[in-house]
Structures are given as C-alpha cells and as structure tokens.
Amino acid sequence: MKPKLNTRIIGVLGLGVFGRTVAKELSKYDVDVIAIDNRQANVQDVADYVTKAAVGDITDYDFLKNIGVKECDIVIIATGTNLESSVLAAMHCKKLGVPRIVGKARSLTFEEVLYEVGVHVVVSPERDSGVRLASKILRNKIDEVLRLDDDTSIVEFTAPDAWVGKTVLELDLRRKYELNLIGMREEKGEKLNSSIAINHPIEANTILVAMANSHVFEKYDYLGYFND
C-alpha cells in the first residue's frame, strides 16, 4: 500500500455494525483506511470504500504486521464482544508501535481492562447513545450539549421565561448554576455574539451558549426548574 503524502493511516479491526460504520465514515475524508475482519461478508461490505480490506484474525501478530498495521497512525479496535481478542489486538498494536489505539467496550470492566493494557481511548457506543437519548428526552430549555468531559459541557439553550427582562449581572448565573456564559444568539442558527453586555436585559427567545457543570445545570433543566 502506498499512502498519499501526509495522509493519516487508520486501521479498523473488527467490522461489525460499529466497525463498518466507522470505516466508511473515515473513508469520506483524506484518510487511508485498513479494514480487517474474520468474516468475508463484512470485509466485502467495506471493500469499495476503504484503501485496503482484508479477511484475517486480529489476534494474529504476524498477520497484523504484514497487512500494514505497523504503518497506522491510529488503530480502532472495533470489536466489543470478545475481551480476549480486543486485549490481544491492543497488545499487538502496541508492540508494532502504533502511536494511538482506540478500543470499543461493552461494559465498564471491559473498559478498565483495555485501559490497563495501554489503549488510549475507550468508547462505549451503546452506553453513550443511551446517555444521549435520555438527555434528549429530558431536555426542556437546552437545545444542544457538547460534552468536554464527564463534568463539563458547552450547552446551548433558550433563555428561560424567568430570566427575560433581567440582566446577566442580576441573574448571578455562575454562583447559582455554575454557568459561564460565552455568547448569545438572537435566533437559533445566527452567528454567535461573544460580546456579552452583562447590564443589558435578556430578551425573550434569546439563545444562550455557556460553559456549564453538566450535573448542575442539566439537572435543573431536566427537572423543569426553568419552566416556571
């Protein structure tokens, strides 16, 4: 395989629904993708999208080396059903010198083990999608949430009716809700105005964007405290 100049090479090991989706999505961009699975049908499904698709055992060190995994900038271990396979694949990737390894886990124990063997980032699609769904269902004033870590998010929300006519200074948002405003929009979709006039009354339907403590602000919104 001859990668394009300055193009990253990403390996996707395991081509279940999650792995195939990741491989196809990455292939839309200027990235060389090596996709591997032990099932021919799964490999064929991504063959037209990726740079190289191969049928093989991701726990076989020599196979991974010969297929080009040692050239990868990132490897995604996308199988989340067999812990032993994921651990062996991660160990082989480390031995091959892959600088960044991402793993998929189906449980907290699975996640902890992957971190222990040197996986840099562990994702849990089922758990994460469940969290996002619950969040979406419970939202009242919040429109969007971008999670920076377990405790901090950037939230975009419509100004609660109780805030209309009051100034940012009066509302004392940082103390009450651990909320730091970073901008406002007059309407959804408009350009964010980061110049916040703290003495200017907030108007109805104003969209606010803020850095927030997820557990504090989102709890207030989900419980409907801003609906009064």
C-alpha positions as CSV (number, residue, x, y, z in Angstrom):
1,M,0.0,0.0,0.0
2,K,1.3,3.4,-0.9
3,P,-0.4,6.1,1.2
4,K,-0.9,9.6,-0.1
5,L,1.6,12.1,1.1
6,N,0.8,13.4,4.6
7,T,-2.3,11.3,4.8
8,R,-3.0,9.5,8.0
9,I,-3.4,5.8,8.0
10,I,-6.1,4.4,10.3
11,G,-6.7,0.7,11.0
12,V,-10.2,-0.6,11.9
13,L,-10.0,-4.1,13.4
14,G,-13.4,-5.7,13.5
15,L,-16.2,-4.9,11.1
16,G,-19.4,-5.4,12.9
17,V,-22.0,-2.6,12.5
18,F,-19.9,-0.2,14.5
19,G,-16.6,-1.0,12.7
20,R,-18.2,-0.9,9.3
21,T,-19.8,2.5,10.0
22,V,-16.5,3.9,11.3
23,A,-14.5,2.6,8.3
24,K,-17.0,4.0,5.8
25,E,-17.2,7.4,7.6
26,L,-13.4,7.8,7.8
27,S,-13.1,6.9,4.1
28,K,-15.1,10.0,3.2
29,Y,-12.1,12.1,4.1
30,D,-8.4,12.3,3.2
31,V,-7.6,9.2,5.2
32,D,-6.2,5.8,4.2
33,V,-8.2,3.0,6.0
34,I,-7.1,-0.6,6.6
35,A,-10.2,-2.6,7.5
36,I,-9.9,-6.1,8.9
37,D,-12.4,-8.8,9.9
38,N,-12.5,-12.6,10.0
39,R,-15.8,-12.6,8.1
40,Q,-15.7,-12.3,4.3
41,A,-19.1,-10.7,4.1
42,N,-18.2,-7.9,6.4
43,V,-14.9,-7.2,4.5
44,Q,-16.7,-7.2,1.2
45,D,-19.2,-4.6,2.6
46,V,-16.5,-2.0,3.1
47,A,-14.0,-3.1,0.3
48,D,-15.2,-0.4,-2.1
49,Y,-14.8,2.4,0.4
50,V,-11.5,1.7,2.2
51,T,-7.9,1.7,1.0
52,K,-7.3,-1.9,2.0
53,A,-9.8,-4.6,3.2
54,A,-8.6,-8.0,4.3
55,V,-10.0,-11.1,5.9
56,G,-7.9,-12.2,8.8
57,D,-7.5,-12.8,12.6
58,I,-6.9,-9.6,14.5
59,T,-5.2,-11.6,17.3
60,D,-2.6,-12.8,14.9
61,Y,0.5,-10.6,15.3
62,D,2.2,-11.7,12.0
63,F,-1.0,-11.0,10.1
64,L,-1.4,-7.5,11.5
65,K,2.3,-6.8,10.8
66,N,2.1,-8.0,7.2
67,I,-1.1,-6.2,6.4
68,G,0.4,-2.9,7.3
69,V,-1.0,-2.1,10.8
70,K,2.6,-1.1,11.9
71,E,2.2,1.8,9.5
72,C,-1.0,3.1,11.1
73,D,-1.2,6.4,13.0
74,I,-4.3,5.2,14.8
75,V,-5.9,1.8,15.2
76,I,-9.5,1.4,16.2
77,I,-10.3,-2.0,17.8
78,A,-13.9,-2.0,16.9
79,T,-14.9,-5.4,18.2
80,G,-16.6,-5.2,21.5
81,T,-17.8,-8.7,22.1
82,N,-14.7,-10.7,22.9
83,L,-12.4,-9.2,25.6
84,E,-9.5,-11.6,24.9
85,S,-9.5,-10.7,21.2
86,S,-9.5,-7.0,22.0
87,V,-6.7,-7.3,24.5
88,L,-4.5,-9.3,22.2
89,A,-5.1,-6.9,19.3
90,A,-4.3,-4.0,21.6
91,M,-1.1,-5.6,22.8
92,H,0.0,-6.4,19.2
93,C,-0.7,-2.9,18.1
94,K,1.5,-1.6,21.0
95,K,4.3,-4.0,20.0
96,L,4.0,-2.8,16.4
97,G,4.5,0.8,17.6
98,V,1.0,2.2,16.8
99,P,1.0,5.6,18.5
100,R,-2.7,5.8,19.3
101,I,-5.1,3.0,20.0
102,V,-8.9,3.3,20.4
103,G,-11.0,0.5,21.7
104,K,-14.6,-0.3,21.9
105,A,-16.0,-1.7,25.2
106,R,-19.4,-3.2,26.1
107,S,-19.0,-2.9,29.8
108,L,-17.2,-0.9,32.5
109,T,-15.0,-3.9,33.3
110,F,-14.1,-4.3,29.6
111,E,-13.2,-0.6,29.5
112,E,-11.0,-0.9,32.6
113,V,-9.1,-3.8,31.1
114,L,-8.5,-2.1,27.8
115,Y,-7.0,0.9,29.6
116,E,-4.8,-1.4,31.7
117,V,-3.3,-2.9,28.6
118,G,-2.5,0.5,27.1
119,V,-5.5,1.5,25.0
120,H,-5.5,5.3,24.9
121,V,-9.2,6.0,24.4
122,V,-12.1,3.6,25.1
123,V,-15.6,4.2,23.7
124,S,-18.9,2.5,24.7
125,P,-21.3,3.3,21.8
126,E,-24.3,1.5,23.5
127,R,-23.8,3.3,26.8
128,D,-23.1,6.7,25.2
129,S,-26.0,6.5,22.8
130,G,-28.3,5.7,25.8
131,V,-27.0,8.7,27.7
132,R,-27.6,10.9,24.7
133,L,-31.1,9.6,24.2
134,A,-32.1,10.1,27.9
135,S,-30.6,13.6,27.7
136,K,-32.6,14.4,24.6
137,I,-35.9,13.2,26.1
138,L,-35.4,15.1,29.3
139,R,-34.4,18.5,27.9
140,N,-36.7,21.5,28.3
141,K,-34.8,24.6,27.5
142,I,-31.5,23.0,26.4
143,D,-31.1,22.7,22.6
144,E,-27.6,21.3,22.3
145,V,-25.0,19.8,24.6
146,L,-21.3,19.3,23.7
147,R,-19.6,17.3,26.4
148,L,-16.0,18.2,27.1
149,D,-15.6,15.6,29.9
150,D,-17.7,13.9,32.5
151,D,-18.3,17.1,34.4
152,T,-18.1,19.9,31.9
153,S,-20.2,20.7,28.8
154,I,-20.9,23.5,26.5
155,V,-24.7,24.0,26.4
156,E,-26.9,26.0,24.0
157,F,-30.3,26.8,25.4
158,T,-33.2,29.2,25.1
159,A,-33.4,31.8,27.8
160,P,-36.0,30.6,30.5
161,D,-39.0,32.9,30.8
162,A,-38.0,33.8,34.4
163,W,-34.7,35.2,33.0
164,V,-36.3,37.5,30.5
165,G,-36.0,41.2,31.4
166,K,-33.2,40.5,33.9
167,T,-29.5,41.2,33.3
168,V,-26.7,38.7,33.4
169,L,-25.4,40.5,36.5
170,E,-28.8,40.2,38.3
171,L,-29.1,36.5,37.5
172,D,-25.8,35.6,39.1
173,L,-25.6,32.5,36.9
174,R,-22.1,31.4,37.9
175,R,-23.0,31.2,41.6
176,K,-26.5,29.8,41.2
177,Y,-25.9,27.3,38.4
178,E,-22.1,27.0,37.8
179,L,-22.8,28.5,34.4
180,N,-20.3,30.7,32.5
181,L,-21.9,32.5,29.5
182,I,-19.7,32.6,26.4
183,G,-22.1,34.0,23.9
184,M,-25.6,34.8,22.7
185,R,-27.7,34.4,19.6
186,E,-30.8,36.5,18.8
187,E,-32.2,33.4,17.0
188,K,-31.2,29.8,16.5
189,G,-28.7,29.4,13.7
190,E,-27.5,33.0,13.8
191,K,-23.9,33.9,14.3
192,L,-22.7,33.7,18.0
193,N,-22.1,37.1,19.6
194,S,-19.4,36.7,22.2
195,S,-19.7,40.3,23.5
196,I,-22.0,39.9,26.4
197,A,-23.5,43.1,27.9
198,I,-23.9,42.0,31.5
199,N,-26.1,45.0,32.3
200,H,-28.4,44.6,29.3
201,P,-31.8,42.8,30.0
202,I,-32.2,39.4,28.3
203,E,-34.9,39.4,25.7
204,A,-37.4,36.6,25.1
205,N,-36.3,33.7,22.9
206,T,-32.6,34.6,23.1
207,I,-30.3,31.7,22.6
208,L,-27.6,31.5,25.2
209,V,-24.3,29.5,24.9
210,A,-22.4,28.7,28.1
211,M,-19.8,26.5,29.7
212,A,-21.6,24.5,32.4
213,N,-21.1,22.0,35.1
214,S,-23.2,19.2,33.5
215,H,-24.5,17.7,36.7
216,V,-25.8,21.1,38.0
217,F,-27.3,22.9,35.0
218,E,-28.6,19.9,33.2
219,K,-30.3,18.6,36.3
220,Y,-32.1,22.0,36.8
221,D,-33.3,21.8,33.2
222,Y,-34.3,18.2,33.2
223,L,-36.4,18.7,36.4
224,G,-38.2,21.6,34.8
225,Y,-36.9,24.2,37.2
226,F,-36.6,26.7,34.3
227,N,-40.2,26.3,33.2
228,D,-41.6,28.5,36.0
